[in-house]
Amino acid sequence: MTLLSTRAPIPYQHNQTDTSALLNSPRASNSALAPPPSSAINNHTRRTHGHPHRNSAPPPPPSPAMASSASLQRFLPLSPHVAASRRRPPAVRTRPMQSSTVSAPSSSTPAADDAVSAERLEPWVEQREGRYWVLKEKYRAGLNPQEKVKLGKEPISLFMEGGIRSSPRCPWRRSRPTSSPRRTSTCVSSGSASSTATSISKSKRSTILATPMKWNILTLTAKILFRHLAQLEPWARGPLIRLFAKHILVFWGPRVNLAQNANGRSTALRCADGRFMMRLKLPNGVTTSEQTRYLASVIEAYGKDGCADVTTRQNWQIRGVTLPDVPAILDGLKAVGLTNLQSGMNNVRNPVGNPLAGIDPDEIVDTRSYTNLLSSYITSNFQGNPTITNLPRKWNVCVVGSHDLYEHPHINDLAYMPAVKDGKFGFNLLVGGFISPKRWEEALPLDAWVPGDDIIPVCKAVLEAYRDLGTRGNRQKTRMMWLIDELLSHFFHAIGMEVFWSEVEKRMPNGVLERAAPDDLIDKKWQRRDYLGVHPQKQEGLSYVGLHVPVGRVQAADMFELARLADEYGSGELRLTVEQNIVIPNVKDEKVEALLAEPLLQKFSPQPSLLLKGLVACTGNQFCGQAIIETKQRALLVTSQVEKLVSVPRAVRMHWTGCPNSCGQVQVADIGFMGCLTKDSAGKIVEAADIFVGGRVGSDSHLAGVYKKSVPCDELAPIVADILVERFGAVRREREENEE
């Protein structure tokens, strides 16, 4: 199989990219996005079993971004002083006539315009202060509480205006337990950054804990929170507290108390547990040993309260964080090239790509450059991008780079599917995929194609169409597919998508959006490969080793060891996957045996059992306030019980989620478990799960349906064993023993 690019992989580090160079790099300087030769295009769907295209050279040192990004500057928000000079309403731009390269006429026809009223297609938001976008006055009826708070002040301004570090004081104060030991020697940066920059030093932490923190929560939000909190009903206090915390990019755990005075009135806020979760931005799941050590040093400081999770979006979540430590942690993240900016609330979540990008002999295209370019646009190079922070709901994006579809494009709001049109490489687009408590839908074709150099303009156009037109009432009906459905409801299906297509097209820089290529480059007959274990890379003499991380949970000691293994056996790089596992790339073949003998691989096995290797679980109610049941330990327990009952002939993917929000993505699993409560045979309320069956990933992707509802967790194992026998060819253990 001939690839678009056969050069050695670059251990790409988004966080170490010189963004000024990224923005000013000439468009034509990047070979990764140049149109591939015709021979490469014609051979894209043919797989060869040999690897004559392997490079013999080892991976080069990190280099600037691979993707062309000269046009990125046009799509980033203006600086404050420029924005202030441009606060007049923008002139209405006349849409140019569609170019001849578009194969179908524009959907902006009289029939379409008549069917959808001009009023409905009027933007619901308006720009404030030349930077932030807020809901117009006439659309503010029936809003959810989160939207009402944002009317006072856009949350991203808390970061962009330096509010996290300045007055007034916030009454949230909770000292971290100091009994846990600190590890400092392994946190020293191997580069130019000092040890105090890459870890929270003891002296700095002591200063933080001893000095009252000053927090600018922005006057309106602070007054709303603290003046009226005592007057709220008890049931309403928790959600408001959590929303406040999300404004500073950390997320509250499940146990919240209010400090009360002698009269029983709430006078200050204090968390009984005092712990928060912090989610990062880690495009394509690529991270370095230095970053991993820093994150390990953060969670190690919190002892048993600190841990980290690999998430279903190729990302890290660190747990146990206390609010007084947040400024120091943010400084440390910046020093190692990481950020948590725009990682929660109604923002674009972590861009997902192929975890084997640049090292897979059978990849279609290296996705690292694209996901990093997307992340640079989304966060405006770590500075904050207020033009897309006030979305109706969260929004997911992925770039597909392999036939295996490791990226799960069918559940993303926007998915880039590699495709060639007129001899030029680019992407067909899928839109609207999502999972939510009340509904889950696969992404639909937008009938659009963009060149590889233009992934940012179309991403911006889709986001702005969603921001401008999406409804903001019931949060269960505010994902982008609901907007698409509203347009579809006015027409037959195809015409309805044309209206959304037209809204995206009018927001493109030149007012033109090309129609989709006839076919994408995905091999529809491809058998999805297992990346766990040892596999040869496209570079001669190198291999990657996939490690199974049980339900994605790691401790500080594990992260320190992972960083050491990446340095000692690989190139100092780790890859995270959406199945909550980790890949160590660029391991020399002669070092593989020694790596496999490392003690950590007894815990994070490259060869787990067939039921364990596909096991995924969300955080559960141990740390998540929305989870109904405990998931991670429960998933491991039920799996071990099932393994004692049956033997399976192949891997079966089982996903657990603690609540209907489905962070564990149960709808894509072979067998899924969604947490709920029910009564057992004795009438006692117990933890339970709705069982889903039939989800598929890959070229024949399909979302699962409900198999059985409200099964007590203690009764799951025999039911799961029956499903495995009936649908997955499993054999009962007693039958195996009898036959033997």
C-alpha positions in Angstrom: 0.0 0.0 0.0 1.4 3.4 -1.0 1.1 6.2 1.5 0.6 9.9 1.2 3.8 10.5 3.1 6.6 8.0 3.7 8.9 10.2 5.7 10.1 9.2 9.2 7.7 10.1 11.9 8.1 13.3 13.8 7.4 12.8 17.5 5.2 15.8 17.2 4.7 18.0 20.3 1.9 20.5 19.8 2.8 22.1 23.1 6.3 22.8 22.0 5.5 24.3 18.6 6.6 27.9 18.1 3.3 29.4 17.3 4.7 32.5 15.7 6.6 30.3 13.3 3.4 28.3 12.8 1.4 31.3 11.8 4.0 32.8 9.5 5.2 29.6 7.8 4.7 29.7 4.0 1.8 27.7 2.8 3.8 25.8 0.2 6.6 24.8 2.6 4.8 21.8 3.9 5.1 18.6 2.0 2.7 16.8 4.3 -0.3 18.6 2.8 1.0 18.8 -0.7 -1.2 16.9 -3.3 0.0 13.3 -3.4 1.3 11.9 -6.7 -1.4 10.2 -8.8 0.2 6.8 -8.2 -0.3 7.2 -4.5 -3.9 8.1 -5.0 -4.6 5.2 -7.2 -3.1 2.7 -4.9 -4.7 4.0 -1.7 -7.2 1.3 -1.3 -4.8 -1.6 -2.0 -3.1 -3.0 0.9 0.3 -4.6 0.5 1.6 -7.1 3.0 5.2 -6.2 2.6 6.6 -2.8 3.7 9.0 -1.6 0.9 8.1 2.0 1.9 9.6 1.7 5.4 12.2 4.3 6.2 15.5 3.1 7.5 16.3 6.3 9.4 15.2 6.7 13.0 12.7 9.4 13.9 14.2 12.9 13.6 14.1 15.3 16.6 11.0 17.4 17.1 10.4 20.0 14.5 7.8 22.7 13.8 4.3 21.8 12.9 3.9 19.6 9.8 0.6 21.0 8.5 0.5 24.2 6.5 -0.9 26.9 8.7 -0.3 30.2 6.9 -4.0 30.8 6.7 -4.6 30.2 10.5 -3.9 33.9 11.3 -7.1 34.9 9.4 -9.2 32.8 11.7 -7.9 33.7 15.1 -9.6 36.4 17.2 -8.3 39.9 17.0 -6.0 41.2 19.8 -7.8 43.4 22.4 -6.5 46.7 21.0 -7.4 45.8 17.4 -10.8 44.5 18.5 -11.5 47.7 20.4 -11.1 49.7 17.2 -13.5 47.5 15.3 -16.6 47.4 17.4 -18.8 48.8 14.8 -21.2 46.2 13.3 -19.6 44.3 10.4 -20.7 45.1 6.9 -23.0 42.6 5.3 -21.0 40.6 2.8 -22.5 39.7 -0.5 -22.1 36.0 -1.2 -20.1 35.5 -4.4 -21.3 33.3 -7.2 -20.4 29.7 -6.7 -17.3 28.5 -8.5 -17.4 26.0 -11.3 -15.6 23.5 -9.2 -18.7 22.8 -7.2 -20.6 20.0 -8.8 -24.0 20.8 -7.5 -25.9 24.1 -7.3 -26.0 26.0 -4.1 -28.8 25.2 -1.7 -29.6 28.8 -1.3 -32.6 28.6 -3.7 -35.9 30.3 -3.5 -37.6 27.1 -2.4 -35.2 26.6 0.4 -35.4 30.3 1.5 -39.2 30.1 1.5 -39.3 26.9 3.6 -37.0 28.1 6.3 -38.0 31.6 7.4 -35.4 34.3 7.3 -36.0 34.9 11.0 -35.0 31.3 11.9 -31.7 31.7 10.0 -30.9 35.0 11.7 -28.0 34.5 14.2 -29.2 34.2 17.8 -25.9 35.7 19.2 -24.2 39.1 18.9 -20.7 40.3 19.5 -19.9 42.1 22.7 -16.8 44.3 23.4 -15.5 43.3 20.0 -14.6 39.8 21.3 -17.2 37.9 23.1 -20.5 36.5 21.8 -23.7 36.6 23.8 -27.3 35.6 23.2 -29.5 38.4 21.8 -32.1 39.8 24.1 -35.1 38.5 22.2 -33.8 34.9 22.4 -33.3 34.8 26.2 -36.6 33.3 27.2 -36.5 29.7 28.6 -32.8 29.5 29.0 -31.0 26.9 31.0 -29.1 28.1 34.1 -25.7 27.8 32.5 -26.7 30.2 29.7 -28.2 32.7 32.1 -24.9 32.9 34.0 -23.0 33.5 30.8 -25.1 36.5 30.0 -23.4 38.3 32.8 -19.8 37.7 31.6 -18.3 35.3 29.1 -16.4 32.7 31.2 -13.3 32.7 28.9 -12.7 36.3 30.0 -11.8 35.0 33.4 -8.7 33.5 31.8 -8.0 36.1 29.1 -8.3 39.1 31.5 -6.1 37.5 34.1 -8.9 37.1 36.6 -7.6 33.9 38.1 -4.8 35.7 39.9 -6.3 39.0 41.0 -8.8 40.4 43.5 -11.4 40.1 45.0 -10.7 37.2 47.4 -12.6 34.0 47.0 -13.7 32.3 50.2 -12.8 28.9 48.8 -9.9 27.8 51.0 -8.8 24.2 51.7 -5.4 23.2 52.7 -3.9 20.1 51.0 -3.0 17.2 53.3 0.8 17.5 53.9 1.4 13.9 55.0 2.0 12.5 51.5 5.7 12.3 50.5 7.0 14.5 47.6 9.1 13.3 44.8 11.2 16.2 43.4 14.4 14.7 41.9 12.6 13.1 38.9 10.7 16.3 38.1 13.7 18.2 36.9 13.3 19.3 33.3 15.7 17.8 30.8 15.5 20.9 28.7 15.9 24.6 29.5 13.0 24.8 32.0 14.0 24.6 35.6 12.7 22.1 38.1 10.6 24.9 39.7 8.9 25.4 36.4 8.2 21.8 35.7 6.9 20.9 39.2 5.3 22.6 42.1 8.2 23.3 44.4 7.8 22.9 48.2 8.6 26.6 48.8 6.1 27.8 46.2 3.4 25.4 47.5 4.0 26.6 51.1 3.6 30.2 49.9 0.3 29.3 48.2 -1.1 27.5 51.2 0.0 30.1 53.7 -1.3 33.1 51.7 -5.0 33.9 51.2 -5.7 33.5 47.4 -7.0 36.4 45.5 -9.5 35.5 42.8 -11.2 37.8 40.4 -14.4 35.8 39.8 -15.6 38.8 37.8 -17.8 41.0 39.9 -21.2 40.0 38.6 -20.6 36.3 38.8 -19.1 36.6 42.3 -22.0 38.7 43.6 -24.6 36.4 42.1 -22.9 33.4 43.7 -22.2 34.7 47.2 -25.0 37.2 47.8 -27.8 34.8 46.7 -26.4 31.4 47.6 -27.8 31.5 51.1 -31.3 32.2 49.7 -31.3 29.3 47.4 -33.0 26.0 48.2 -30.5 23.3 49.2 -31.1 21.4 46.0 -30.1 24.4 43.8 -26.8 25.1 45.6 -24.7 22.3 44.2 -25.3 23.0 40.5 -24.4 26.7 40.9 -21.2 25.8 42.8 -20.2 23.4 40.1 -20.8 26.0 37.3 -18.7 28.5 39.2 -15.8 26.0 39.3 -16.1 25.2 35.6 -15.5 28.9 34.9 -11.9 28.5 36.1 -11.4 25.4 34.1 -11.6 22.9 36.9 -14.4 20.5 37.7 -16.0 19.8 41.1 -16.2 16.4 42.7 -19.4 14.9 44.1 -19.1 15.9 47.8 -20.0 19.6 48.5 -20.9 21.3 51.8 -21.7 24.9 52.7 -20.1 26.6 55.7 -22.7 28.1 57.9 -22.7 30.8 60.6 -24.5 30.7 64.0 -27.8 31.6 62.3 -27.6 28.7 59.9 -27.0 31.1 57.0 -24.4 30.3 54.4 -21.5 32.7 54.7 -18.7 31.0 52.8 -18.2 28.0 50.6 -16.0 25.1 51.6 -15.8 21.7 50.0 -15.9 18.8 52.5 -13.6 16.9 50.1 -12.2 20.0 48.5 -11.0 18.2 45.4 -11.3 19.0 41.7 -10.6 17.4 38.4 -8.6 19.2 35.7 -8.9 18.2 32.0 -6.2 19.0 29.5 -5.9 19.7 25.8 -3.8 16.9 24.3 -4.5 16.8 20.5 -4.1 13.4 18.9 -3.3 12.0 22.4 0.4 12.7 21.9 2.4 13.6 25.1 6.0 13.6 26.2 7.8 12.0 29.2 8.5 15.5 30.6 4.8 16.3 30.5 3.9 13.0 32.1 6.4 13.5 34.9 5.0 16.9 35.6 1.4 15.6 35.8 2.6 12.8 38.0 4.2 15.3 40.4 0.9 17.2 40.6 -1.2 14.2 41.6 1.5 12.7 43.8 1.2 15.8 46.0 -2.3 14.9 46.9 -1.5 11.4 48.2 -4.5 8.9 48.0 -6.7 11.7 46.7 -4.6 12.2 43.6 -4.8 10.0 40.4 -5.2 10.4 36.7 -7.4 8.9 34.0 -6.9 8.3 30.3 -10.2 9.4 28.8 -12.2 8.4 25.8 -11.0 11.4 23.9 -7.2 10.6 24.0 -6.7 12.9 26.9 -5.6 13.1 30.5 -7.8 14.1 33.5 -5.9 14.7 36.7 -7.8 14.4 40.0 -7.4 15.6 43.6 -6.6 19.2 42.7 -7.4 21.9 45.3 -8.3 25.4 44.3 -5.4 27.3 46.0 -3.0 25.3 43.9 -4.6 26.1 40.5 -2.4 29.1 39.6 0.8 27.2 40.3 -0.5 24.2 38.3 -1.4 26.4 35.4 2.1 27.8 35.4 3.6 24.3 35.4 1.4 23.2 32.6 2.5 26.2 30.5 6.2 25.5 31.3 5.9 22.0 29.8 3.8 23.0 26.9 0.3 21.9 28.1 -2.9 23.8 28.7 -6.4 23.0 30.1 -7.9 26.0 28.3 -11.4 25.6 26.8 -11.4 21.9 27.9 -14.9 21.9 29.4 -18.3 23.6 29.4 -19.7 24.5 26.0 -16.4 24.3 24.1 -14.6 22.3 21.5 -13.2 19.2 23.2 -9.9 17.5 22.6 -9.2 16.9 18.8 -8.9 13.2 18.3 -6.6 11.5 15.7 -5.0 8.2 14.8 -2.9 7.0 17.8 -0.5 5.4 15.4 0.0 8.5 13.3 3.3 8.7 11.6 4.4 5.1 12.6 1.7 2.9 11.1 2.8 1.1 7.9 -0.8 1.2 6.7 -1.9 4.7 7.6 -3.7 6.9 5.1 -2.4 10.2 6.4 -0.5 11.4 9.5 -3.2 13.2 11.5 -0.9 14.9 14.1 -0.4 18.0 12.1 -4.1 18.4 11.5 -5.2 17.9 15.1 -2.6 20.2 16.4 -3.6 22.9 13.9 -7.2 22.5 15.0 -6.1 22.8 18.6 -4.1 25.9 17.8 -7.2 27.5 16.2 -9.6 26.4 19.0 -7.5 27.9 21.8 -5.9 30.7 19.7 -2.5 29.4 20.5 -3.1 29.0 24.2 -4.4 32.6 24.5 -8.1 31.9 24.4 -10.5 32.1 21.5 -13.7 33.9 22.6 -15.3 33.6 19.2 -16.2 29.9 19.8 -16.4 29.6 23.5 -20.1 30.4 23.8 -21.5 27.4 21.9 -24.9 25.9 22.7 -23.2 22.7 24.0 -20.0 20.8 23.8 -18.6 19.9 20.4 -16.3 17.1 19.3 -14.0 16.9 16.3 -11.7 14.2 14.9 -9.4 13.7 11.9 -9.4 10.1 10.5 -6.0 8.8 9.4 -6.4 5.0 9.2 -8.7 2.4 7.8 -9.2 1.1 11.3 -11.2 4.2 12.3 -9.6 4.3 15.7 -10.9 7.9 15.9 -14.6 6.9 16.1 -15.8 9.4 13.5 -19.4 8.4 13.7 -19.9 9.9 17.2 -18.2 13.3 16.5 -19.9 16.6 15.7 -17.4 17.0 12.8 -15.3 14.3 11.3 -12.7 14.7 8.6 -12.6 11.6 6.3 -9.6 11.4 4.0 -10.6 11.7 0.3 -9.1 12.6 -3.0 -10.9 14.9 -5.4 -9.6 15.9 -8.8 -6.2 14.5 -7.9 -5.9 16.6 -4.7 -5.9 15.2 -1.2 -8.4 16.5 1.2 -11.3 15.4 3.4 -15.0 14.6 3.1 -17.0 15.8 6.1 -19.4 14.1 8.5 -21.4 16.1 10.9 -23.7 15.7 13.8 -22.6 12.5 15.6 -23.2 12.6 19.3 -24.2 10.6 22.4 -26.5 12.1 25.1 -28.8 10.9 27.8 -32.0 10.9 25.7 -30.6 10.3 22.3 -27.6 9.1 20.3 -27.1 9.5 16.6 -24.4 8.7 14.0 -22.8 11.5 12.1 -24.3 12.2 8.6 -22.5 13.1 5.4 -22.5 16.9 4.8 -21.8 16.4 1.1 -18.8 18.6 1.4 -15.0 18.3 0.7 -12.2 20.5 1.6 -8.5 20.5 0.6 -6.1 19.4 3.3 -4.9 23.0 3.7 -8.4 24.2 4.5 -9.4 22.3 7.5 -9.5 25.4 9.7 -11.8 27.5 7.5 -14.5 24.8 7.3 -14.1 24.0 11.0 -14.7 27.7 11.8 -17.7 27.9 9.4 -19.4 24.8 11.0 -18.7 26.1 14.5 -20.1 29.6 13.7 -23.2 28.1 12.1 -23.8 26.1 15.2 -23.0 29.0 17.5 -25.3 31.4 15.6 -28.3 29.1 15.0 -28.2 26.5 17.8 -30.9 26.6 20.5 -30.0 27.1 24.1 -32.9 25.9 26.2 -33.1 22.2 27.3 -29.5 21.1 27.4 -30.6 17.6 26.3 -31.6 19.1 23.0 -28.8 21.5 22.2 -26.1 19.4 20.5 -25.5 20.2 16.9 -27.5 17.3 15.5 -30.7 18.9 17.0 -30.0 22.0 14.9 -29.5 19.8 11.8 -32.7 17.9 12.7 -34.7 21.2 13.0 -33.6 22.1 9.5 -34.3 18.6 8.3 -37.8 18.7 9.7 -38.8 21.4 7.2 -37.9 19.2 4.2 -37.2 15.8 2.9 -34.0 14.6 4.5 -31.6 15.5 1.6 -33.0 19.0 1.2 -32.8 19.7 4.9 -29.1 18.9 5.0 -28.8 21.3 2.1 -29.9 24.1 4.3 -27.2 23.4 6.9 -24.7 23.0 4.0 -25.7 26.4 2.8 -25.3 28.0 6.2 -21.8 26.5 6.4 -21.0 27.7 2.9 -22.0 31.3 3.5 -19.6 31.3 6.5 -16.6 30.1 4.4 -14.0 32.8 3.7 -14.8 32.9 0.0 -18.4 31.9 0.3 -17.8 28.6 -1.5 -17.9 25.0 -0.1 -17.1 22.2 -2.6 -19.2 19.1 -2.8 -17.9 15.8 -1.5 -15.6 13.6 -3.4 -17.4 10.5 -4.7 -15.6 8.2 -2.3 -13.3 8.5 0.7 -10.1 6.5 1.1 -11.4 4.2 3.8 -11.2 0.5 2.9 -14.7 -0.7 3.7 -13.6 -4.3 3.9 -10.8 -3.6 6.3 -10.5 -5.7 9.5 -9.9 -3.5 12.4 -6.4 -4.2 13.9 -5.4 -4.6 17.6 -2.8 -2.1 18.5 -2.0 -3.7 21.9 1.2 -5.7 21.9 4.3 -5.4 19.8 4.0 -4.2 16.2 6.5 -3.1 13.5 6.5 0.5 12.5 6.9 1.9 9.0 10.5 2.8 10.1 12.8 -0.1 9.7 14.1 -1.5 13.0 11.5 0.2 15.2 8.3 -1.1 16.8 5.5 0.3 18.9 4.2 -1.4 22.0 0.6 -1.0 23.0 -0.1 -1.3 26.7 -3.5 -2.1 28.2 -4.4 0.3 31.1 -7.2 -1.3 33.1 -10.2 1.1 32.8 -7.8 3.9 32.2 -6.8 4.6 35.8 -3.2 5.4 36.7 -1.5 6.5 39.8 1.5 8.9 40.2 4.0 6.0 40.5 2.6 4.6 37.3 3.1 7.8 35.4 6.6 8.2 36.6 7.4 4.7 35.4 5.7 5.3 32.0 7.8 8.4 31.5 11.0 6.4 32.4 10.0 3.7 29.9 9.3 6.2 27.2 12.8 7.7 27.7 14.7 4.5 28.2 13.2 2.4 25.4 11.5 4.9 23.1 11.9 8.5 22.0 10.4 10.1 25.1 6.9 10.0 23.7 3.6 8.4 24.7 0.3 8.0 22.8 -3.1 7.9 24.5 -6.0 6.1 22.8 -9.8 6.5 22.9 -10.0 3.0 24.5 -8.1 4.4 27.5 -4.8 2.7 26.7 -1.2 3.9 26.0 1.2 3.2 23.2 5.0 3.6 23.5 6.3 4.3 20.0 9.8 4.2 18.4 11.1 1.3 20.4 14.2 -0.2 18.8 13.7 -3.9 18.0 16.6 -5.0 20.1 15.1 -3.3 23.2 11.6 -4.8 22.9 12.4 -7.9 25.0 13.8 -5.8 27.8 10.8 -3.5 27.7 8.4 -6.5 28.0 10.3 -7.7 31.1 9.7 -4.4 32.9 7.6 -4.8 36.2 5.1 -2.1 35.1 4.0 -4.3 32.2 2.7 -6.8 34.7 0.1 -4.2 35.6 -0.2 -2.6 32.1 -0.1 -5.7 30.1 0.5 -5.7 26.3 -1.4 -9.0 26.1 -4.5 -8.8 28.3 -7.3 -11.3 28.2 -9.8 -11.1 25.4 -12.5 -9.5 27.6 -10.2 -7.1 29.4 -8.5 -5.6 26.3 -11.8 -4.0 25.2 -12.9 -2.8 28.6 -13.7 0.9 29.0 -15.2 2.7 32.0 -16.0 6.3 32.8 -15.0 7.9 36.1 -18.0 6.7 38.0 -19.4 8.1 41.3 -16.0 7.8 43.1 -15.2 11.3 41.6 -18.1 12.3 39.3 -21.1 14.1 40.8 -23.3 13.0 38.0 -22.5 9.3 38.0 -25.2 7.1 39.5 -23.0 4.0 40.1 -19.4 3.1 40.7 -17.9 2.0 37.3 -14.2 1.3 37.3 -13.9 -1.3 40.0 -17.3 -2.7 39.1 -16.3 -3.2 35.5 -13.2 -5.1 36.5 -15.2 -7.2 39.0 -18.0 -8.2 36.6 -15.4 -8.9 33.8 -13.5 -11.3 36.1 -16.8 -13.0 37.1 -17.8 -13.4 33.5 -14.4 -14.9 32.6 -15.0 -17.6 35.1 -18.3 -18.5 33.4 -17.4 -18.5 29.7 -14.5 -18.5 27.3 -14.7 -16.2 24.3 -13.1 -16.8 20.9 -12.3 -13.1 20.2 -12.1 -9.8 21.9 -15.4 -8.3 23.0 -15.6 -4.6 23.7 -17.5 -3.8 26.9 -18.0 -0.2 28.0 -19.3 1.2 31.3 -20.8 4.6 32.0 -22.1 5.8 35.3 -25.0 7.8 34.1 -27.0 8.6 30.9 -24.4 11.2 29.7 -22.5 8.2 28.4 -18.9 9.5 28.8 -18.0 5.8 28.6 -19.6 5.6 25.1 -21.7 2.5 25.8 -23.5 2.9 22.5 -20.3 2.0 20.5 -19.5 -1.1 22.5 -20.3 -4.7 21.7 -21.9 -4.8 25.2 -22.5 -1.6 27.1 -23.6 -0.9 30.7 -25.3 2.4 31.6 -25.7 3.1 35.4 -29.0 3.5 37.0 -30.8 2.5 40.2 -33.5 -0.2 40.7 -35.0 -2.4 43.4 -33.7 -5.8 44.0 -35.9 -8.9 44.8 -36.1 -7.7 48.5 -37.3 -4.2 47.5 -34.1 -2.5 48.3 -32.7 0.2 46.0 -29.4 -0.9 44.6 -27.0 0.0 41.9 -28.0 -1.3 38.5 -27.3 -1.0 34.8 -29.2 -0.8 31.5 -27.5 -3.3 29.1 -26.8 -2.2 25.5 -25.8 -4.7 22.8 -24.8 -4.4 19.1 -22.5 -1.4 18.8 -19.7 -1.5 16.2 -16.7 0.5 15.3 -14.8 0.6 12.1 -16.1 0.9 8.5 -19.4 -0.8 9.4 -19.9 1.3 12.5 -23.3 1.1 14.2 -24.7 2.3 17.5 -26.0 -0.1 20.0 -29.6 -0.5 21.2 -31.0 -1.3 24.7 -31.0 -5.1 25.4 -32.3 -5.1 28.9 -33.1 -2.4 31.4 -32.4 -1.9 35.2 -30.4 -5.1 35.9 -28.9 -5.1 39.5 -25.2 -5.0 39.2 -24.9 -8.1 41.4 -26.9 -10.0 38.8 -25.0 -8.9 35.7 -22.4 -11.6 35.3 -24.7 -14.5 34.3 -26.7 -12.3 31.9 -23.5 -11.1 30.2 -22.3 -14.7 29.9 -25.6 -15.6 28.2 -25.2 -12.7 25.7 -21.6 -13.8 24.9 -22.8 -17.4 24.3 -25.7 -16.3 22.1 -24.1 -13.6 20.1 -20.3 -13.8 20.3 -19.6 -17.6 20.1 -18.5 -18.0 23.7 -18.3 -21.4 25.3 -19.3 -22.1 28.9 -16.5 -23.1 31.1 -18.2 -26.3 32.3 -18.7 -27.4 28.7 -15.0 -26.8 28.0 -14.0 -28.9 31.0 -16.4 -31.7 30.1 -15.0 -31.8 26.5 -11.4 -31.9 27.8 
